[in-house]
Amino acid sequence: MFADRAKIIIKSGRGGDGHVSFRREKYVPDGGPDGGDGGKGGDVIFVVDEGLNTLTDFRHRRKFAAEPGEEGGKRNCHGKNGADLILKVPEGTIIRDAESNKIIADMSGENRRMVVLHGGRGGLGNQHFATSTMQAPKYAQPGQEAIEIEVLLELKVIADVGLVGFPNVGKSTFLSRVTNAQPKIANYHFTTLQPNLGVVDMEDGNGFVIADIPGLIEGASEGIGLGHEFLRHIERTKVIVHIVDAAGTEGRDPIADIHAINHELEAYNPDLLKKPQVIAANKIDAIYGDENEIISSLRAEFEKDGIKIYPISAVSGQGVRELLFHVRELLSKCPKEAVVYEPEFDPALAFWKDEPYTISRAEDGAFVVEGPKIEKMLGYTNMDSEKGFLFFQKFMREQGILKDLEEQGIEDGDTVRIYDCEFDYYK
């Protein structure tokens, strides 16, 4: 069974606790605290594996967890960091939050490696809490909690061209004719139950990738049959090729079929109808002459909208070369970059809810923001990267912190101090 969806639970590693201990050497009568810091918990990282084309590895196992960090030790020994969890997925996999259905990451284009969950920060040992008035602190900082969420993995085939059409119109035969793909071909409906990919090698070396999208039926956009499973693969294609039976061997009306499929595409995602389309009138080997009433009616219906009709025979190869050159011409006018969906959801932002925070003024005039949720967020965010800082900025906006700062009179250029992080405020 072709696997293009999977729902799994992923969990980052908890940070190791800081350690409480004191020096006890024979000739050091007043040994101070020497508890080491806890190790960082492991991250959950998704990596694109070129050798994979399905999500089968996630069908029989649901829970995946990174290693926790180890507790700190005596003599300032730092706890061992937890091992990261590496999950390999095919290119084109979208990772969504299962609860909200929002996109966490899209493993396409340049996104070959994505840290989806950051491991918890290790707690500080008691050596960090010694002061002039508290020289023997008997407490240490606990490690940060792990993040555990359920995610939906969704594979969207990445191809330049998508073949669409009702069952048994010859899509698989056409694919086997123009590419090195070897799809299963037989004379019964729904032979194809998974997208088949193939590479078209053109004479001048400018080839393209083509996908046989399994047969659609009316109601597919509402999830009838295998509708959603198939429609999602068309989203990344740049050109859509309708394959219809020009010989009428199935007793179908090709014009009605094309309108029905376009209706399903529009109902699923209206942007799909903005893609260039071309119609391949297949099975002309079964008609008398080069054109019949079906092909003439197709021209009258669609060529006025700029959609060209190419009579072809996937069996004999007649007309196929002309069709492929037209498809490549359409592709040359399409944007070169792959369709990559932007992240809509950051697990760290949503993991802790409704935890209080405080805003105060320091002696130097800085605005000091503190709270358990904010401290945890800092531990999971790389503030040195622009992307990490933007996510944290989004978090502060969504939590109402920026609004509260404005109500307390913060102005452009004022300093905001959040634990070890300090930055200037600009609206």
SEZA-204898 format. One record per atom (N, C-alpha, C, O): residue in one letter; x, y, z. Coordinates in steps of 0.02 Angstrom, whole numbers, plus 50000, padded with zeros to 5 digits. Atoms other than C-alpha are relative to their C-alpha. Layout:
// SEZA-204898
AXYZ ...
//
This chain:
// SEZA-204898
M500424994050000 M500005000050000 M500445006250000 M500905006850041 F499644993650003 F500665017149952 F499825004250060 F499235005450073 A500134996149939 A500845027550109 A500195007349989 A500785008949980 D499844992950009 D500705046350088 D499745004350057 D499765010450054 R500214996549940 R499975050850258 R500164995750061 R500104989650059 A499875003649938 A500475046150434 A499925004850058 A500105010750053 K500084996049940 K500045052550607 K500434996950055 K500344991150073 I499535002649949 I501405050850739 I500065004950058 I499865010750053 I499874995849941 I501865057450911 I500765000750006 I501124995850007 I499294998849993 I503575065550928 I500135003750066 I499715007750089 K499844997149935 K504435070751089 K500745001750003 K501174997549989 S499304998049992 S506025080551119 S500264997550067 S499874995150109 G499705002349937 G507235076151259 G499945005250055 G500045011250044 R500024995449942 R507005083651431 R500715001950019 R501174997950013 G499344997949977 G508465093851496 G500184996750066 G499754995650109 G499775003149938 G509515085851632 G499995005050058 G500105011050047 D500024995649942 D509345092951809 D500715002150020 D501194998450012 G499374997949970 G510735103251885 G500134996050064 G499664993450094 H499825004349944 H511675094552026 H500175004350062 H500445009850056 V499824996749937 V511865099352210 V500564995950033 V500454990250052 S499455003449966 S513555094852284 S500505005450024 S500475011150002 F499504995449972 F515005102752382 F500684996650001 F500734990550006 R499315002749999 R516885100752378 R500144996850068 R499974999650120 R499865003649938 R517495088252506 R500724997550002 R500864992250030 E499295002149997 E519395087452481 E500275000750071 E500055004850111 K499735000549932 K520405083552634 K500295006650024 K500195008550082 Y499664993849978 Y521385099952636 Y499625006349978 Y499915011849975 V500424994250016 V519945111352583 V499445000150051 V498904997350038 P500495000449945 P519015114152747 P499335003349984 P498815000950007 D500624996550015 D517715126252676 D499844999449925 D499795004549890 G500135001150071 G517355118452507 G499345002949979 G498835002150013 G500614996850025 G516075128052404 G499604995249957 G499784989449948 P500425004250043 P514705121552290 P500364998249935 P500715002449906 D499685002050063 D515295111552141 D499524995649958 D499754991249920 G500485003950040 G513685104452066 G500015002049927 G499975007949911 G499964998750071 G513775102851878 G499315001149968 G498794999649998 D500624998650037 D512485108051748 D499744993649967 D500124989149951 G500315005650036 G511265095951670 G500115000549925 G500225006049899 G499905000150072 G511445090751489 G499365002149963 G498815001549989 K500574997950042 K510325097451350 K499644993849974 K499964988849957 G500385005550030 G508925086151290 G500084999849925 G500245004949894 G499925000850072 G508975079351113 G499455003449961 G498885003949984 D500484996950045 D508115088250969 D499664994649958 D499924989149950 V500335004350051 V506865080250849 V500115003449933 V499865009049921 I499784997050063 I507555083250675 I499734995849941 I499804989749940 F500235003350062 F506745079150507 F500505001349944 F500725007049935 V499504999550053 V507925075750362 V499724996949936 V499414991649939 V500225002750064 V507545073150177 V500484994449979 V501094995349978 D499625005750024 D508125056050115 D499804998849927 D499224997249912 E500155000750071 E508255055149925 E499784993049981 E499464992049929 G500165006950016 G508045036249931 G499294998050019 G499094992450006 L500685001749978 L506285037050004 L499485003349955 L499595008849930 N500554997050038 N504675039849909 N499324998750031 N498805000350002 T500635001049963 T503355034650037 T500135001250075 T500705002050096 L499964999249928 L502985036850222 L499884993450036 L499644993250093 T500135006749973 T502905018050251 T500324999050068 T500044995550111 D499645001049937 D504175018850393 D499605002350061 D499765000350117 F500394997349944 F502885028050500 F499324996750006 F498914999050046 R500665003249997 R501415016350471 R499934995250059 R499384994250084 H500035005249949 H501865003450602 H500305002150067 H500324998150114 R499744997449936 R502645014250737 R499755007150008 R499805011249962 R500334993549991 R501795029350813 R500395004850044 R500325010950035 K499674995549953 K502925036250950 K500755000249989 K501084995049981 F499294999050010 F504645043550927 F500255005250051 F499945010550058 A499764995549947 A505675051751065 A500765000749997 A501124995849987 A499284998849994 A507395059851077 A500224998450071 A499804997950116 E499745001749934 E508525055851225 E499995006150047 E500115011750024 P499964994449952 P508425066451384 P500735001450017 P501174997150008 G499324998449977 G509965075451448 G500124996950068 G499654995850107 E499835003049935 E510885067851596 E500085005450053 E500225011250039 E499914995449944 E510955075851767 E500735001950008 E501184997949993 G499314997949986 G512495085951811 G500304995850056 G499944992450093 G499675004149949 G513785078051925 G500425004250047 G500445010350043 K499554996649954 K514995082252064 K500605002849963 K500725001249905 R499394997050026 R516575092352036 R499885003549933 R500285003049886 N500174995950059 N515735103451907 N499924995949936 N500004998649881 C500085004250059 C515435088751790 C499345001549965 C498815001349995 H500594998550040 H514235093151651 H499664993549979 H500004988949957 G500385006050021 G512865080451615 G500054999149925 G500115004049887 K499975001550071 K512915071951446 K499375002349964 K498825001449989 N500574997850040 N511815079551312 N499634993949971 N499954989049953 G500395005450030 G510395068551249 G500104999749925 G500195004849892 A499915000950073 A510575061351073 A499395002649963 A498825001649984 D500554997650042 D509535069750938 D499654994149967 D499944988849955 L500385005050037 L508165059850853 L499955002449928 L499685007749914 I500014998450071 I508365059850663 I499464995949966 I499484989749967 L500545003450036 L506795055650563 L500075001649926 L500055007449906 K499904999150072 K507045052950377 K499344999549963 K498944994949974 V500624999750038 V505645057650258 V500155001449927 V500695004049911 P499904998350071 P505435059150068 P499945007649989 P499615011150027 E500084993050018 E505605076049986 E499275001349982 E498954997249950 G500704998450012 G503925084649978 G499554998650059 G498944999750056 T500405001549941 T503375079350152 T499835006550037 T500275010650051 I500214994349960 I502365092350246 I499844997550070 I499504992450079 I500105001849930 I502365091550436 I499505005050029 I499625011050031 R500534995749972 R500765098250516 R499884998250073 R499984992650095 D500265001349933 D500165100150694 D499334996549993 D498884999249961 A500605004050011 A498825086750706 A499375003450028 A498835002450001 E500584996949969 E497685097250818 E499745005949959 E499135006449948 S500224993950036 S497655113550720 S500044999349924 S499755003349888 N499885001250071 N498175106450549 N500445005449968 N500475005849907 K499564994850026 K499395121050532 K500694997049984 K500914992250015 I499365002650024 I501045118450442 I500575001950047 I500665007750065 I499404998949959 I502595116450551 I500615000649955 I501025005149965 A499434999950046 A503825112850410 A499814996749935 A499404992149933 D500095003050066 D503855108850225 D500684997749976 D501125001849963 M499355002850018 M505275097250178 M500084999949924 M500094994649892 S499944999250072 S505455103950001 S500505005549985 S500705009350030 G499544994850020 G506625115049903 G500664999550038 G500984994350039 E499374999949963 E508105120150010 E499934997550072 E500424997050108 N500125002649932 N507305113350170 N500174992650003 N499734988449997 R499795007049998 R508325097450184 R500064997450071 R500054991350082 R499925002049930 R508525097350373 R499665005250044 R499835011150042 M500384995349959 M507325105050498 M499944997450072 M499744991750083 V500105001749930 V507355105050688 V499285001950017 V499115007850021 V500714998749987 V505505103150729 V499875001050074 V499475005250093 L500054999149927 L505665101150918 L500705000750029 L501144996650016 H499364999149966 H507095107951021 H499994996550068 H499494996750104 G499955003349934 G507695098051171 G500035005250056 G500225010950045 G500004995549943 G507525105651344 G500705002050021 G501184998150015 R499354997549977 R508935116151413 R500174996750066 R499734995850109 G499785003049937 G509955108151552 G499975004950057 G500115010950047 G500034995649942 G509725115051727 G500695001850026 G501174998050016 L499364997849972 L511115124751813 L500134996650067 L499674995750107 G499805003049936 G512075116451955 G500025005250055 G499995011250042 N500034995349944 N512115124052129 N500585004850003 N500555009950038 Q499434995450000 Q513815132052095 Q499805006949973 Q500125011949989 H500194993750031 H512905145551995 H499605004550048 H499505010350033 F500454996349956 F511835150952143 F500345002550064 F500015004950110 A499634997649942 A513205155052268 A500065007649997 A500225010549945 T499934992749995 T513195173252326 T500395001550064 T500584997150102 S499624998149940 S514075183052460 S499614998450063 S499914997450116 T500415001549940 T512625179752578 T499764992850002 T499544990450054 M500205007150003 M512225162052520 M500574996249967 M500584995249906 Q499405003150027 Q513875152952501 Q499934992449993 Q500364989249963 A500105007350006 A513165135352514 A499294998549978 A498904995650016 P500695001250023 P511585134652407 P499864992549994 P500264988849967 K500185007150001 K510695118052426 K499454998649949 K499054994049957 Y500485001350053 Y509665119252270 Y500335001149932 Y500835004749927 A499764999350069 A509955117952082 A499405000749955 A498834999449975 Q500554998950047 Q508935121951930 Q499804993549966 Q500234989849942 P500215006050037 P507885107951856 P500065001149925 P500065006849901 G499974999550073 G508045104151671 G499325001849972 G498815000550003 Q500634998250031 Q506735110751552 Q499624993849977 Q499924988849958 E500435005650020 E505275099551511 E500074998649925 E500245003049886 A500025001850071 A505175090151347 A499365002649969 A498875004050003 I500604998250037 I503935095151212 I499754993749965 I500144990349931 E500295005850034 E502755081551151 E499385002249962 E498925005249991 I500584998250041 I501545084251007 I499854994449951 I500274990249935 E500195004650053 E500585074050881 E500035003849934 E499765009349928 V499934996750064 V501015078250701 V499724995649944 V499714989449949 L500255003550059 L500265073650534 L500525000949945 L500685006649926 L499534999850056 L501505069250396 L499604998949937 L499194994349932 E500395000250062 E500835072150222 E500485000849941 E500835005949936 L499544999850057 L501795068050063 L499645002749939 L499125000249919 K500264997350062 K501465078649910 K500534999049946 K501085001949950 V499525001650053 V502315071949754 V500245006449966 V499845010749950 I499714994250034 I503495084549675 I500134998149928 I500594994449913 A499915001350071 A503315083949487 A499845006549962 A499465010649986 D500144994150041 D503315097049349 D499314999649968 D498965004649961 V500615001050038 V501825089549259 V499574994750034 V499824989550054 G500475005049972 G500285080649327 G499524997749947 G499205001849914 L500495002950046 L499245068849220 L499364998750038 L499374995350089 V500655001249967 V497405069049266 V499514997349949 V499584998449889 G500515002850044 G495915060049195 G499624994650038 G499844992150089 F500395005249969 F494555047749237 F500344993249989 F500774992549947 P499675006550005 P495025029449260 P499974997149929 P499484997949893 N499975004050062 N495565019149110 N499995004249936 N499735001949885 V499964996050062 V495885033448987 V500704999649969 V500825002349915 G499345001150030 G497705028448960 G500565003950031 G501095004749999 K499464996049969 K498715038949083 K500634995750012 K501194997849997 S499435004349985 S499815024449138 S500364997949936 S500984997549934 T499705001950065 T500095019048957 T500415005949973 T500965005049947 F499644994050023 F500585036948912 F500645000950040 F501175002350010 L499404999149958 L501795037949060 L500544994949980 L501134996649976 S499515005150019 S502625021549010 S500295001449931 S500854999349917 R499764998350067 R502785027948832 R500525005550001 R501025005049965 V499574994150002 V503635044548872 V500565000050052 V501015004250049 T499495000149948 T504675039849025 T500264992950010 T500064988249976 N499735006649983 N505655025549101 N499594996750056 N499784991550081 A500425002949947 A504265022449228 A499664993749974 A499534993049914 Q500335006250019 Q503455005349229 Q499374999050043 Q499364994650086 P500615000649959 P501705007749301 P499624993649983 P499694990849929 K500445005850012 K500484993449320 K499445002149953 K499105007049965 I500504998250050 I499334993449169 I499534994149989 I499764988449978 A500505005250014 A497724983649147 A499355003449981 A499265009349994 N500624997150026 N496004986149072 N499444999450052 N498924996450040 Y500544999449952 Y495024989249231 Y500115006350042 Y500675008850046 H499984993549967 H494625004449335 H500434999750064 H500464994750098 F499584999249940 F495805010649472 F500564995050004 F500734992550057 T499385003950000 T497285000349417 T500535003850039 T500915000950078 T499514995849965 T498325014949480 T499725002350066 T499215005850069 L500224997949934 L498155017349667 L500545004350034 L500485005850093 Q499484995749973 Q499725027849691 Q500305004149943 Q500305001849886 P499694996050052 P500575041949596 P500634996649974 P501054994350013 N499395002750031 N501875035549473 N500405005849971 N500125010049936 L499564994750024 L503355046849435 L500444997449945 L500664991649946 G499535001850052 G504405046749278 G500345006349974 G500085011849981 V499624994450028 V505715057849194 V499964999749924 V500134994749893 V500034999550073 V505425063549015 V500675002849976 V500855008549993 D499364997750028 D507105064748924 D499895002849931 D499734999149884 M500094996850065 M506975077348783 M500654999749960 M501194998549988 E499425000750045 E508145077548634 E500565004850017 E501155003150009 D499484995049986 D509055093448687 D500224999950073 D500595004350095 G499785000849931 G509265087548867 G499585003650051 G499685002750111 N500434996449953 N507935098848943 N499384995950016 N498844997249990 G500565004449982 G506835085449020 G499605002850057 G499735008350082 F500414998049943 F505525086349156 F499714993850033 F499724988350005 V500295005649961 V504685075649289 V499245000249991 V498935005449997 I500725000550011 I502925069449256 I499714994850048 I500024989750062 A500325004649952 A501715061049377 A499314998149975 A498925002349954 D500675002650016 D500225050049339 D499605000350065 D499684996050109 I500424999449941 I498955055949468 I499424995049992 I499074995349942 P500525005150007 P497745041449501 P499325002949982 P499175008749997 G500644997950028 G496015042249424 G499565003650050 G499425001150105 L500454996249958 L494895055549497 L499274998349984 L499114996049930 I500715001150010 I493025053849520 I499635006250026 I499915010050065 E500404994349975 E491645066549550 E499894999150075 E499744993750099 G500055000349927 G491575070849734 G500684999050033 G500724998550094 A499335001249971 A493455068449755 A500205005650048 A500525004350099 S499814994449956 S493645085849831 S499664999750068 S499875002950115 E500355000949936 E492425080549967 E500254993750036 E499974991750087 G499715005949968 G493485065350007 G499684993549978 G499834988350007 I500315006150024 I492425052949911 I500524995749965 I500954998349930 G499505004450029 G493415037749857 G500685001450031 G500745001650092 L499334998349975 L495255041749871 L500185007249981 L500765008849970 G499934993250026 G494985059949823 G500555004150030 G501015006249994 H499504995649968 H496005069749950 H500704997149993 H501185000949984 E499345003150005 E497425057149943 E500325001449932 E500945001949927 F499734998950067 F497605060349756 F500075007449984 F500565009649954 L500004992850017 L497175078849743 L500605003750029 L500855008449998 R499444996349969 R498565084149861 R500634999749957 R501055004249961 H499395000650041 H499865078049736 H500025004949942 H500555006249914 I500024995450057 I499275090249603 I500235007050022 I500425011049979 E499864993249976 E499635105449713 E500695002549980 E500785008449967 R499324997850014 R501495105649676 R500174999949925 R500695002549905 T499855000250072 T501385102349488 T499925006949969 T499555011149995 K500024993550033 K501635116849368 K499535000149940 K499235005249924 V500435000650059 V500675110549216 V499564993950009 V499784988750033 I500475005549995 I499125099549210 I499824997549930 I499635001549886 V500175003050064 V498855087549065 V499384995650010 V499414990750048 H500605004149998 H497085080749044 H500074994549947 H500194996049888 I500025005550047 I497055063548964 I499264997949992 I498934996450042 V500695002150012 V495375059248883 V499984994649946 V500454994049907 D500095005350049 D494735044748779 D499655002949939 D499045003949939 A500294996950060 A494495052048605 A499634995049957 A499264996949912 A500335005150040 A493885035448535 A499334998050029 A498944994649996 G500645001649969 G492425034148656 G499924992750018 G499364990250023 T500045007249984 T492865016148701 T499684998750068 T499424993250080 E500305000949934 E492265018948880 E499295002750003 E498955002150055 G500674997350001 G490655027348827 G499925006450041 G499375008150062 R500014993949959 R491125043348920 R500005006249955 R500185005849896 D499994993650035 D490925061548868 D500635003750022 D500655006250079 P499374996849979 P492715069048869 P499925007250024 P500255009350071 I500104993049979 I492085086948881 I499725000350070 I499965004250112 A500295000249933 A491025082949033 A500514997750051 A500535000050108 D499485002549954 D492485073449109 D500495005550019 D500675006250077 I499524994649986 I493675088349093 I499685005250046 I500015007550092 H500344995249956 H492395100249169 H499924997250070 H499995000850120 A500085003149934 A492075087849310 A500655000050039 A500655001550099 I499355000049965 I493925086249350 I500205007050020 I500455008150076 N499844993149982 N494185105049344 N499575002550058 N499805006450099 H500434998349943 H492705106949461 H500284997350065 H500285000750116 E499705003049940 E493535095049584 E500645003650020 E500775004750079 L499384996349985 L495195104249569 L499845006750033 L500165008750081 E500204993449973 E494345121049601 E499724999450070 E499865003550113 A500305000949934 A493355114349749 A500544998350052 A500475000350110 Y499465001849954 Y494945107349827 Y500465006050014 Y500645007450071 N499564994249993 N496035122649794 N499925004349936 N500165002349883 P500134995950060 P495495136749675 P500625001949961 P500595003149901 D499384998150034 D497315140849635 D500214994849948 D500594996449903 L499805005350047 L497465124249543 L499785001749928 L500114999749880 L500244998350067 L496445131249397 L500415005649968 L500325007149909 K499564994850029 K497745145049374 K500594996849964 K500955000249927 K499445003450033 K499005132049316 K499854998949926 K499274997949908 P500115001350071 P499265129949127 P499734992949989 P499944988250024 Q500285006650015 Q498255115549053 Q500074998549926 Q500115002949884 V499995002450069 V498355105248895 V499604993549999 V499594989850048 I500435006050006 I497205091348832 I500314995149950 I500464997049893 A499755005350044 A497865075048761 A499414995449984 A499174991850026 A500565004250023 A496495066548658 A500294993249980 A500534992449924 N499655006450007 N497105048648676 N499584994949960 N498984995949948 K500295005850033 K496715032348584 K499785001549928 K499284998649905 I500194998650070 I496665039748407 I500184994149955 I499984993949897 D499875006150039 D497365023048350 D499374995949990 D499344991549947 A500635003850004 A495595016648377 A499465003649960 A498895001549959 I500494996450041 I494755029448263 I500225000049927 I500794998549911 Y499854999750071 Y494655031448075 Y500225007149983 Y499855011949993 G499734993550017 G495755045748014 G500345003450059 G500445000350112 D499644996449947 D496635059148117 D499545003950047 D499765006150100 E500454996049958 E495105067848187 E499304997249995 E499094994649942 N500705002250001 N493345063348235 N499565005250034 N499795010750051 E500474995249971 E491815071748309 E500205002050071 E500105007750091 I499804998549930 I492495070448488 I500555005150001 I500535009950041 I499434995450001 I494125079248446 I499785006949976 I499995012050004 S500264993650025 S493205092848347 S499625003750055 S499685009850061 S500384996849946 S492045096148494 S500465002350057 S500325007450088 L499514997849949 L493535096948614 L500325006649978 L500405011150019 R499694993850025 R494345110248503 R499515005950008 R499705011350030 A500504994749997 A492735120248495 A499885002350072 A499745008250083 E500154998449931 E492515119648684 E500575003350037 E500465007850078 F499454997949957 F494265122948751 F500525004549966 F500865008450001 E499464996150031 E495405130948620 E499865007550003 E500325011550001 K500174992849993 K494465147448636 K500265002850066 K500345008850072 D499724997949935 D495135147948817 D500764999250002 D501074999950055 G499275000650003 G496925145248758 G500264993150020 G500874992350027 I499795006849982 I496955126548804 I500054996049935 I499554994949901 K499905003550063 K497705116848659 K499814992650005 K499864989650059 I500205007050005 I497105099748602 I500514996349958 I500684998549902 Y499525004050038 Y498355086448547 Y499734992849994 Y499714989250043 P500195007050011 P497675070248470 P500624995650004 P501114996949969 I499425004349992 I498855056348523 I499784992750004 I499194991150014 S500095007149985 S499035037648535 S500574997950046 S501144997650025 A499495002249952 A499945031948691 A500274993249981 A500834991450001 V499785006650021 V500055014648613 V500515000449943 V501044997349947 S499564999750059 S500845019148445 S500515005750004 S501025005649970 G499554994349995 G501665035548497 G499825005749955 G500155010949957 Q500204994650046 Q500765045948365 Q499795006350038 Q499395006050085 G500184993549970 G500665064448413 G500325001450068 G500255006950093 V499734999249932 V501595061748578 V500565005250001 V500605009350046 R499424995450001 R503175071248527 R499775007349998 R500045011550035 E500254993150004 E502195086948480 E499705002250067 E499795008050087 L500294998349934 L501255086248646 L500555001650051 L500495006550088 L499474999049951 L502865084848748 L500365006649989 L500545010050037 F499674993650012 F503655099848661 F499565005850022 F499815010850046 H500454994749977 H502115110248698 H500005000450077 H500005005850105 V499985000149927 V502155104748881 V500645003450025 V500625007350072 R499374996949979 R503975109748894 R499995007549988 R500285011350027 E500074992950013 E503565126548816 E499605003450056 E499775008950079 L500394997349944 L502245129248951 L500425000350064 L500385005150102 L499585000249940 L503485124149086 L500525005750000 L500685008450052 S499484994750005 S504765136849022 S499735006850022 S500115011350040 K500314993749979 K503515150649064 K499795000050073 K499555005050099 C500205000649930 C503195144249240 C500585002150046 C501165001750025 P499474998449952 P504165150049395 P500454994050011 P500224988350014 K499515005449994 K505755139849417 K500014996950070 K500134991050078 E499935002549932 E505705138349605 E499424995350017 E498874995949991 A500505004949978 A504785123949688 A499505003450046 A499665008450079 V500514997449954 V503175127249784 V500174997550070 V500164991550084 V499835001749931 V503675127749967 V499535003950046 V499495010050042 Y500494996949956 Y502375131150100 Y500355002950062 Y500794999850091 E499704996649943 E502815143450238 E499744997050066 E499164994950070 P500235002549934 P502755137950421 P499455004450028 P499465010550021 E500564996449969 E501155142750512 E499964998850075 E499565002050110 F500075002249931 F501455134750681 F500684998250028 F501074994749996 D499395001749965 D502895133750803 D499814996350064 D499504999150108 P500205003949941 P502685119650931 P500205003250066 P499825002750115 A499774997149937 A503695128951062 A499555005850022 A499465006950082 L500434994449983 L502525143951052 L499354997750032 L499075001150074 A500665002349978 A500985133451086 A500034995050057 A499514993050083 F499955005449952 F501665121151212 F499765002050070 F499444998150105 W500224997749934 W501385131551368 W499475005349992 W499545010049952 K500564995450008 K499745140851389 K499825003450066 K499825000350119 D500284996249944 D499135154451505 D500455000150062 D500195000150118 E499554999249943 E500685155551615 E500135007450010 E500235011049961 P499944992849986 P500885172551701 P500715002649985 P501194998849982 Y499354996750009 Y502275185051668 Y499965006850034 Y499425009450047 T499974993449968 T502845201351746 T500435004649957 T500905002549923 I499594994850032 I503515217651674 I500185005150052 I499745007950086 S499774995149950 S504575228951784 S500545004449968 S500775003049913 R499474995650024 R505845243051765 R500614999050043 R500584999150104 A499365000749965 A507665240451810 A500275007050016 A500025012049991 E499724993649980 E508745254051888 E500285003849940 E500285010049940 D499724996650059 D509535257651718 D499465001949950 D499625004249895 G500544998050044 G507815260551642 G499754994549953 G499264995549917 A500205005450045 A507695243951549 A499344996950023 A499194996750083 F500615003649985 F506035234951539 F500174992650010 F500434989449964 V499835006949984 V506235217951623 V499374995749996 V498894996950032 V500575004550009 V505055204051566 V500204993150026 V500714990350005 E499835006649970 E505025187851666 E499364995850006 E498814998550013 G500555004749993 G503915172551677 G500214993149979 G500644992549935 P499785006850015 P504065153651670 P499914998149926 P500334994749898 K500125001750070 K503305152451496 K500535003349955 K500785000349908 I499514996350039 I504485165751429 I500694996850007 I501074996349959 E499355003149989 E505995157451508 E500074993549961 E500594992049933 K499995006250038 K505525140851430 K500085001349926 K500454997949891 M499964998450071 M505285148851261 M500725001949980 M500964999849927 L499314998150015 L507025156451269 L500454993849994 L500904993649952 G499595006150002 G507745139251303 G499904996049937 G500344992149917 Y500145003950061 Y506935132351146 Y500115004149936 Y500005001549881 T499944995650058 T507325146951031 T500725002249990 T501055004250038 N499334997650017 N508955151050943 N499965007449984 N499795009349928 M500074992850008 M508995169750968 M500555003049957 M500525008849937 D499454997550042 D510605171250868 D499824999949925 D500145003149884 S500215000350070 S509685167150707 S499415004849989 S499015005950034 E500544995250016 E508525179450620 E499324996650005 E498844999550029 K500635003749999 K507185166050602 K499774998850072 K499184999550088 G500175001249930 G507265161750787 G499765006350034 G499295006050074 F500204993749969 F507155179950838 F499305002149977 F498905004650016 L500664998250026 L505645182750724 L499454995750032 L498914998150046 F500485004449967 F504765167550800 F499875002450071 F499305002450095 F500084997649931 F505095174450975 F499615006550001 F499215007750046 Q500374993750006 Q504465191450921 Q499254998649989 Q498825002050018 K500695002050013 K502885183050856 K499674997450064 K499094998950079 F500245002649936 F502705173951021 F499815005650048 F499285005450079 M500134994449955 M502815190351120 M499385003949978 M499005006450020 R500594996450026 R501515198351007 R499374996150016 R498874998950040 E500595004149990 E500305183651020 E499824999450074 E499234998750091 Q500145000549928 Q500475182951210 Q499795006750030 Q499615007050089 G500204993449976 G500075201551224 G500555003750037 G500425009050067 I499454996949963 I501785205751296 I500195006749969 I500305011650005 L499824993750033 L502195219051166 L499475005450014 L499635011250024 K500544995249985 K500495227251196 K500075002650071 K499975008550083 D499914997949930 D500815227451384 D500595004750007 D500565009550046 L499414995649998 L502525235251356 L499815007049975 L500035012050003 E500214993550027 E501735248951251 E499555003850049 E499605009950055 E500444996849951 E500425252151385 E500405002750059 E500195007450093 Q499574997649945 Q501835254351511 Q500485005449977 Q500915007650016 G499624994150023 G502615267851403 G500654998649964 G501065003149958 I499385001250035 I503995259151308 I500025003949935 I499515004749901 E499914996150061 E504695269451164 E500564997049958 E500964993049982 D499485002550045 D505795265951013 D500695001450029 D500835007050052 G499324999349974 G507595262951068 G500074997950072 G500634997050095 D499965002449931 D507145257451245 D500244992850002 D500144989049954 T499725006749992 T507995241651309 T499494995350032 T499174997150081 V500415005349971 V507025225651342 V500474994550023 V500874992149984 R499565005249973 R507875212851454 R499564994050020 R499124994550062 I500375006149985 I507215195051458 I500524994750020 I500824991449978 Y499495004549973 Y508345184551570 Y500685001849970 Y500915007449979 D499334998650027 D510015183051477 D499985003749934 D500505005449906 C500074997050066 C509325190951318 C499825007450008 C499405009250050 E500124992849997 E509335209851290 E499975002749929 E500405001249888 F500044997050067 F508755219751138 F499645006750005 F499315008150055 D500324993450003 D508155237051088 D499314999349968 D499234995649919 Y500695000350025 Y506295239551058 Y499915005149943 Y500085011049950 Y500224995550054 Y505705246650891 Y499334997449974 Y499254991549960 K500675002050020 K503885246550840 K499974998549925 K499444996749899 
//
